[in-house]
Amino acid sequence: MEIGLQFIFQNTHQGLSDAEMMRRETEVALLAEEVGMDFLLLPEHHFDPAYSMMPDNMQWLAYLAGRTSRIKLGTGAIILPWHENPTRVAEKIALLQTLLGERFILGFGRGLAREEYRAFGVDMGTSRERFDQAAEIILDILDTGIAEYDTPYFKQSRTHVTPKPEHGYRDREFLSVAMTPDSAMAAAQLGATMMSFVQLPWEQHHAAVEAWRARFRELHPSKPLGAPAFSDFTYCHEDPKVAEQVARQYLAKYYASVIRHYDFDGTHWGETKGYGAYQAGASMIKEMGMDAACEAFVQNQAWGTPDQIVEKWTRRVEMTGELRPAMAVSYAGMPFDLVKASLRLIGEKVAPRLRKLGAARKAA
């Protein structure tokens, strides 16, 4: 079982410029390799530093490639509807393949924030069609090295992509964000391994994984199933009281940023094509009340002492099978000394035990 980090890039730090925050987050990424983490997933978000800012995850990934030697680096994810030209995306992926080889992890996503769609001038109601078309186009280019397509949203006369991609992904693993049943089925359709954020009781995530696996096996019977990647908002400390106090403080701040950034207190989800599943979540939050919804979110995350975090992941793996923990350790303005201490403890006392858990499951 591989253990990694999911980055967020929230700048709600007091008195810290965006540039300095980016440099401090880069230090966390380099520390992740030092403490033995297996991979990093790098988001794409725009225009809202209080929620997340990473305008070009492939650019930052290339920088990290030159600063590291072992750790795998992944796009978590490239938001395809925000990119006008799939050929340019495929070119960048081909270059990252050349630089990183097996250290590169490819991941796609559809995007959720209305403000990001609005700023790019893209109709959010077309996101599903744009994602589906762009993903298939990019996978075809990476298979053949040739870009040629004519779809309702994307057109390209025949041209060769250079450097020529070293391989495609039809027969190997890549990731796709799956936060709803619709997105899980889209991932299965592509032959992608699902990646998601923990936000619900694990029984509901388990059901989503099982549905994705069933559809994946039906459509791609000869392709091996990958381990779904799930991201928690994590804080680790040897003292359970300190762990809970810090986790609650910053998880509550993060949850508030999610509600604000994605307009989860609004009603537009049910009116936006392709996002109807989110209206049920928004309605549930309104019915529960913000405090109760926040408490549920906090309880669903894996934080605490090393023993508590391992115990939570053990229950998940026993229910669901092989997983890929992608822990978010830096969020909501958490001071970087706390972030780094938490990461060091995870590297020392959590990740090795989770790897043993995965090995034992495989052996059984």
N, C-alpha and C positions, 0 to 999 in steps of 0.2 A: 504494500500500500504506500503510494507516494503522498507526502505531506508538504503542502505549500502555503503560499500567502496570496490573498486577494488584496490588491491596493484600491484605495478609494480617492485620495487626494482632496480632502476637505481642508480648506483654510479658514477655520474659525479660531485660529491661534491669536492670542492677544499680542498686537504689535509686531506680527511677523508678516513680511511682504510675501507676495505670491512667489517671487523668485527664490527667496530664502526657504520658504516652505518646500518648494520642489527639490531644492538641494538637500534638505533634511530628510525628505522621503527617499531620495536616492541613497542616502546613508543607510536607511533601514533596509533597502533592497540589497545593498552590499553586505550588510550584517547577516541577512538571511542565508547567503551562501556560506559565510563564516561559521554559522552555528549549525549548518548541515541540512537546511531545508532543501527539498527536492525541486521545487518549481515556484515560479511567480506568475500570476495572472494580472494583466495590466488593462485597465478599463479605457473606454473612450467616452468622454463627456465634455461639454462645451458651455461657456457663457455664465456659469454659476459656481464661483469658487467656494461658496458656503456649502454647496453640496458635493461637487466633484469637478476638478479641472484636469483633463488630460486630452488636449486637442489632437495629439498624434501619438497613439501608443506604439506604433511601429517605429517612430523616430526615437522614443525613449528606450524601446527594446533594443534598438541597434546600439545605442550608447551603452546600455548595460552589458551587451554582448562583449564589448571591448574592455569592460571593467571586471568581468567575471570569467571563470574558466570551466565551471562544472554545472552550475544550476541551470535547469531548463527555464525558458522564457516564453510566455504565451500571451496572445492577444485575448483579453477577457472582457470585451470582445471588440472586433471591428464592426461598427454599426452600419451595415450595408446600405440602408436607404438614405443615409446622409452623404454617400459618395456617388457623384454623378457618373463616374466612368469606371466600370468594373475592370477594364483593362489596366488602368493605373493601379488598382488594388492588387491585381494579379502580379503585376511587375514587382511591386514592393514585396509581396510574399515570396516570389522567386528569388529576389535578392537576399531576403532573410534566410531562406533555405541554404543559399550559397555560403553565407557567413556563419551560420549556426549549425547546420546539419541536423542531427537528431536532437539537439538542444531546443529547437524551435517547436512551439505548440501553436497550432492555428485554431482560432476561435472566432465564430461569427455571432452577431446579435441583431435584433430588429429595432431596439430603442423604444423608450416609453414616455419620455418627457415632452409634453406639448410645447413648452417654450423652445426646446432645441429644434423641434420640427419647424416651428414658426420662424425662428431666426434663419434657418437654412432655406426657407421658402418652399418646403416640401409638405404636401398635403398628407397629414398623418393618416387619413383614411385610406391612402394607397400603400401604406407601409408593408402589408403582407405581400401584395403582389410584387412590389419593388424588391423585398428581401428574397422571395422565392426565385425571381428571375435572376437577380445579381448572383446569388449563391450558386445556382446551376451554371451560369456563365463562367464564373471564376473557377469552379471545379473543372469545367471543360478545358479552360485555358491551361490550367496547371497539369492536366492530363496530356495535352497535345503540344503545348507551346505555341498554339495558334489562336488568335483572337478573331472571331468572325461571328456576328450575331445581329439579329433584327427582331426586337421584342417591342411591346407597347411602350416601354420606358427606356430601353437602352439599344443603341445601334452602333455597330463598328464594322467597317469594311475589313476585309481579310488582311491580317498583318501578323508577323512573327514577333513573339515576345522574347526579349533578351535581357539579362541572361536567361537561357532556356531553363525552365523549371527542372529541377533534378528528379522530381517525382510528383505524381498527383496524389489525391486523397480518396479516390473512390475505393481503394483497397487498403487504406490505412486510417488510423484514428485521427479525427479532429473533433473540435467541440462546437456546440451551438447552444446559446442561452435558451433555457426552457423554464419560464416562470409561470406559464399557464398551460392547460391541456392542449390548446391549439399549437403553442410553440413546441411542446414536447413531441407532438405528432409531426411537426415540420422538421424537427431535428432527426427523427426516425426516418422520414422520407428521404432526407439527404444522406443518411448513413452516418450521422454525427452522434457523438456521445453528448448527452445532456449535461449542462452545467446550470446551477441555480443558486439562489441565496436561501438560507434557512429563514423562514418567516412564519411557519405554521407548526402545529404539533407534528412530530415526526411521522405519525401514522398517515397523515395526508401526503407528505412527501414520499413515503414508501409507496403509496398507491400510484402516485405519478410516475415513479421509477418503474414500477411493474407494468404500467400501461405503455411506457416508452419501450421497455425491453420487448414486450409482446409484439409491438408494431415493427420494431427494428428487426427482430428475428423473422417476421413474416416477409419483410421486404428485402432483407440482406442476409439470407440464411448462411452464406459462406463467409461473411465478414465477422471477425471476432467482436464481441461486445466489449466496450471499454468500461472503465469504472466511472460512474457519474461524479462530477466535481460539485461539491456543496460548500458554500461559504458561510461561516458564522462570524459574528462580531465578538471577538474573543479578548478576554483579559486574563492573564495567569499570574498568580501570586501564591507564595507558600502559606500565607495566613488567609484562611477562608473569609474572615470578616473584612479584611482589606480588599480582597478580591471582589467580594460582593459590593462593597461601598463604591469602589472605582468603576466596576462594570455598570452598576445601576446609573451612576452619575453620567457617564458618557454614552451609554446605550440610549438613555432617555433623550439626550441631545441629538443623537443620530436619528432616532425615530422621528423626532419633530422635523428634522431636515428632510426626511423622506416624504412626510405628509405635505410639506410646503412645496418641495421641488416638483413632485408628481401630481399635485392638486388632488390628493386623495380625499380631501374634504369637499370635493365638487361633484357634479353630476354628469360631466361631459363624457365619461367612459362609455356609458350606455348609448351615447349618440355618435360615437366614433367607430367607424367600420374596423373590425379586426381586434377591438379591445373590449368587447362586451364582458369577457370574463373578469375584468378588473372592476366592473361596476359592482359585482357581488361583494368584492373585498371592501370597496369604498362604503357600500351600504352597511356592511358588518361593522366597520369602524364607527360609523355614525350611530348605529344602534347600541353598540357596547359603550360608547363614550371614549374619549381620547385616553383617559387615565387607564381604563381597563384594557384597551387595545395595546397601549404601550407596555403594560405589565405582562400581557401575554407574549409580546415580542421579546421582552427581556428574558422571560422564562424559557423560551424556545431556543435561545442561544447557548453555546457551549463555552462557559467561562467558569473561573474558580481556581482551585488548587490543581496541580497536575493530576492528582487522583480523580478529582471531580470531572475534569475535562476528558480524561481517558475513559472514565465510567460512562459518560454521556455518549461518546463515540462508539464505545463497545456495544451499548444497547442498540444504536443505529445499525451497526454492522451485523449484529446478530439477527436483526429483523430483515434487513434489506440486502445483505451480502456486500461484496466489495464496493468501497466508496473511495473518493479522493478528497480528503479535507483540504480546503483552501481558506485559510483563516485570515480574516481582516483584523489586524492588530493595531492599526493607526487610523483613528476616526474621531470626528466631533471635537477637534482641538485638544485631544489627549496629549499632555506634555511628552516630549520625545524621550525624556529619561525614563518615564513609565513604559512607553512603547518598547524601548530597547531592552529594558529589564524583563518585561513580559516575554519578548521574543527569545531572549537568551534562555529563559526558563523552559519555554516550549521546546526549543532545540535540544536542551539537555534532558528533560524529564517527561516530555509528552511525545514528541515525534518518534523516538526509538521504541517506545512501548506500542504506539499505534502501528509501526511497521511490523513488529512481532505479532500483533493481532492479525494483520493482514496475511502474514506468512502462515500463521496457524490455520486460518480459514482456508487458504489454498491447499495446505497439506491435508486438511480434513476432507 
